[in-house]
Amino acid sequence: QVQLVESGGGLVQAGGSLRLSCAASGRTASSYGMGYMGWFRQAPGKEREFLAGITWSGGSAYYANSVKSRFTISRDNAKNTVYLQMNSLKPEDTAVYYCASSFSRRLTSSAVVDYWGQGTQVTVPS
């Protein structure tokens, strides 16, 4: 079992920045040098959307085109924590942001997620 706990969400003005954190515990793939971590978001009335992923082993990151220039994913293996730095936030970034993990499959959609965090709300007022 893997537990994922997000933090760092909140209210931020347009153009501002936030850093989300996701602490993983339990039986994590990082213990075996494998696996993927990532971030998704879900706005009201919309499907959950993939944002960014990273490998535990080599730290190779990849992004959805919609956020590539503004969001940065990183990880700290010693802390079993993944971060999402979000810059130049816009009202359309308002959503619940979810951390996700996959033991063996590259995170690109909800279909390959093994574990989800509980989500953290990010609100960017217009």
QUINORTA-V633230 format. One record per helix or strand of 2 or more residues. SS is the DSSP state (H for helix, E for strand). FROM is the first residue (numbers start at 1). LEN is the number of residues. If there is no record, write none. Layout:
ss,from,len
SS,FROM,LEN
SS,FROM,LEN
This chain:
ss,from,len
E,2,6
E,10,2
E,18,9
H,29,4
E,36,7
E,49,7
E,61,3
E,71,6
H,77,3
E,81,6
H,91,3
E,95,8
H,110,3
E,115,2
E,120,4
